[in-house]
């Protein structure tokens, strides 16, 4: 176990030394996806804006909700969900789709996980334009120190997504059925996550909602921005998940990382 942890840490150190390469790859990939496009990456913003307007109008009309409270909650929840869903849907194919690169260049395994997180973070920053606009139109009753807590929630979310991406990528390299399974589960996970509703509104299934890890990420980022102080237990759960997950990731990378070129 100690040997595996050392190998896993060595893999992370090698990835840290390649941060400029990762930054170049992620930015180039983002630009390449929108080449010869008039709006470019703003198509991401437009797609999210359509979702916010459509769902906002529909749910406020059907259930008589106050747009000043519901639309900011929906917007933040939807943007955070897109970050999480993007990482989860991309993770199982990270290593398989880069098979030629892995077989020809000795790159650390965590390199591909960090590249995915950076790519999805760029999309997240683009979508955050809508959040800023909505909060300006419907300003919440919050304070700067309280709103700053959302940065802690975002940091913990990214830390957890990093190890999840690497674990899913390595497991999927061995068991290819994992990718279609994740694809099938993500739509269900959306409806079980407090994106279009608040966690406290799910009185019929409170236990199910709080057993969903996405609930902690969404609430940790959204609630401070809306003027609500999340309970300390929320951050403790996310910290515990990060510690356990990173240990598992290091052990997996350290003990099975060298087999990846033969699996993909």
Number of C-alpha atoms within 10 A of each C-alpha: 11 9 11 17 19 16 21 26 19 16 20 19 14 15 22 16 11 14 14 10 13 20 15 11 15 20 14 12 12 16 14 12 11 14 11 9 12 9 12 15 18 16 15 14 21 15 11 20 19 11 15 24 13 11 16 20 14 12 18 14 12 8 8 9 14 11 16 14 13 17 24 27 25 25 28 27 26 23 26 24 22 17 22 22 20 19 24 21 20 19 27 29 20 23 25 21 12 12 17 12 13 19 13 9 9 9 15 21 24 27 21 22 25 24 22 23 22 20 21 21 18 16 19 20 14 19 27 18 13 20 23 15 12 19 18 11 11 15 15 17 10 15 13 10 9 16 19 13 19 23 15 14 24 17 15 21 23 21 19 21 23 25 24 21 25 27 23 24 28 26 18 21 25 15 13 15 12 17 20 11 12 18 15 12 11 16 11 10 17 16 12 21 24 27 23 21 16 18 19 12 10 15 9 9 12 12 10 12 22 17 12 14 14 22 21 25 27 26 27 27 25 29 22 24 26 21 15 16 17 19 10 9 10 15 18 11 13 19 16 12 17 21 15 12 19 20 16 17 24 26 21 20 28 22 17 15 19 13 13 20 18 11 14 18
